[in-house]
Amino acid sequence: MKQLFAKFTQKMGARRILIEAENPHCIPLEDPYQKKSIQRSARRIYLLQRVLGASFIDDPAPAAAYTRPASDDGQKVRSSLLLGFVPIEPEPASFFNPDRKAIRIERYRQLYLELMQLDYGAETLVPTPNQLTARYPAIRDFMARTNAYPSLLLSN
């Protein structure tokens, strides 16, 4: 499946696949139905890792956490998410630590902004990072937090 997906994305001109998944550690346990949500989320991440070879950035550092903006109201955000990626073309070694178990925060910010540009842009206009941060407080908050960790490596 990964090979088919890679061929398709290469034909489309993509260099990588970006994936979001709900962070199972951030799902509240207040009601009995949430346990199933946690299991589904964990299973989805596992399958994306096994089938597509996705790497998810799942680091406990405050800089790693993000919530996807649900609107331009910073108080209305969805649950916390993990960013995953599947490189179609090899990623430069400088984006990772030597054993490729952690990604540099600068690269994580770039991947996050690419995903937000795709999600919050119109078909005819991909917003710039400045346009995204001006319109969506949750994106502005994420960028401010990650600015505080310029040399951090996030585990993936």
Helices and strands as residue ranges (DSSP letters): H 2-11, E 16-22, G 24-26, H 34-47, I 48-52, E 55-57, E 66-69, E 77-87, G 93-95, E 102-104, H 105-120, H 129-135, H 137-147, E 153-155
